[in-house]
Amino acid sequence: GENVEQHPSTLSVQEGDSAVIKCTYSDSASNYFPWYKQELGKRPQLIIDIRSNVGEKKDQRIAVTLNKTAKHFSLHITETQPEDSAVYFCAASKNNAGNMLTFGGGTRLMVKP
Amino acid sequence: ETGVTQTPRHLVMGMTNKKSLKCEQHLGHNAMYWYKQSAKKPLELMFVYNFKEQTENNSVPSRFSPECPNSSHLFLHLHTLQPEDSALYLCASSHGTSGEDTQYFGPGTRLTVL
C-alpha cells in the first residue's frame, strides 16, 4: 500500500519568513495530493491540492510543487504570519481506489511574531 | 464550519461500555469516512461508505462497528474498547470516491477509554 513520509515534524520560523514542508510517497500510481491545515482543537481543512498532470500550483501565499519522477511534493508558504501556525498534513490518493487518502505524519509549524 | 457535524464532541467511557458516535453532513455528498487521529501518528482511515455501501474497511478491529443508514448520516458503534483506542475520531464526507474528491472533515469526537 501507499506510504507517505513528511518532514520536518516541527518547524519554527520568524514572521515574514518562508516555510517549506516536504512529503514523499511510495506508490507511483498516486495522482492526487491534498494539503490540510489543522489549527489547535479544530478540524483539518483543505488549503491546496495538486494533481499529477501539473508540476506546480499557487494560491496567494501558498504553493505546492510536485515531482512525479522523484515521488515527492512540497508545500511552500511565503510571508508567514502568526495565523499560519498550525499542524499541516500532506496526503496522497489515486483514482479508482475509493478516495482513500494516505496521510503523512504532520508538521507543526510555529510562526514567531 | 457547519457542513459536517459530529456528536458528542467529547466522550469518556469504560472498557465495558457501549457507545455510539454520530456524524451528519449537510453538503449533499455521497461518500462518508471515519478516521482515527492519535497523538504522534498519521491520520488513519478506518471506513469508507459510498451511497450507503461500505467500500473500504481498513483492517479495523470488530469492536468498532460502522453504520450508514443514508448518505447524510454515519455512526460508529463502540463496544469493549481498549485504552489504546483513546483518540480523536474524525468524520469526513466528499461528493464521490473518484480519488480526487475533496474530503471535508467534521470537528471530531475526543474519545477517552478508561
Chai-1 contact restraints between the chains, C-beta under 6 A:
chainA,res_idxA,chainB,res_idxB,connection_type,confidence,min_distance_angstrom,max_distance_angstrom,comment,restraint_id
A,Y32,B,G99,contact,1.0,0.0,6.0,A-B,restraint_1
A,Y32,B,E100,contact,1.0,0.0,6.0,A-B,restraint_2
A,R43,B,F105,contact,1.0,0.0,6.0,A-B,restraint_3
A,R43,B,P107,contact,1.0,0.0,6.0,A-B,restraint_4
A,P44,B,F105,contact,1.0,0.0,6.0,A-B,restraint_5
A,L46,B,T102,contact,1.0,0.0,6.0,A-B,restraint_6
A,S93,B,G99,contact,1.0,0.0,6.0,A-B,restraint_7
A,K94,B,G99,contact,1.0,0.0,6.0,A-B,restraint_8
A,N95,B,G99,contact,1.0,0.0,6.0,A-B,restraint_9
A,A97,B,G99,contact,1.0,0.0,6.0,A-B,restraint_10
A,G98,B,V48,contact,1.0,0.0,6.0,A-B,restraint_11
A,G98,B,T55,contact,1.0,0.0,6.0,A-B,restraint_12
A,G98,B,E56,contact,1.0,0.0,6.0,A-B,restraint_13
A,G98,B,T97,contact,1.0,0.0,6.0,A-B,restraint_14
A,N99,B,T97,contact,1.0,0.0,6.0,A-B,restraint_15
A,N99,B,G99,contact,1.0,0.0,6.0,A-B,restraint_16
A,N99,B,D101,contact,1.0,0.0,6.0,A-B,restraint_17
A,M100,B,L45,contact,1.0,0.0,6.0,A-B,restraint_18
A,M100,B,E56,contact,1.0,0.0,6.0,A-B,restraint_19
A,F103,B,P42,contact,1.0,0.0,6.0,A-B,restraint_20
A,F103,B,L43,contact,1.0,0.0,6.0,A-B,restraint_21
A,G105,B,P42,contact,1.0,0.0,6.0,A-B,restraint_22
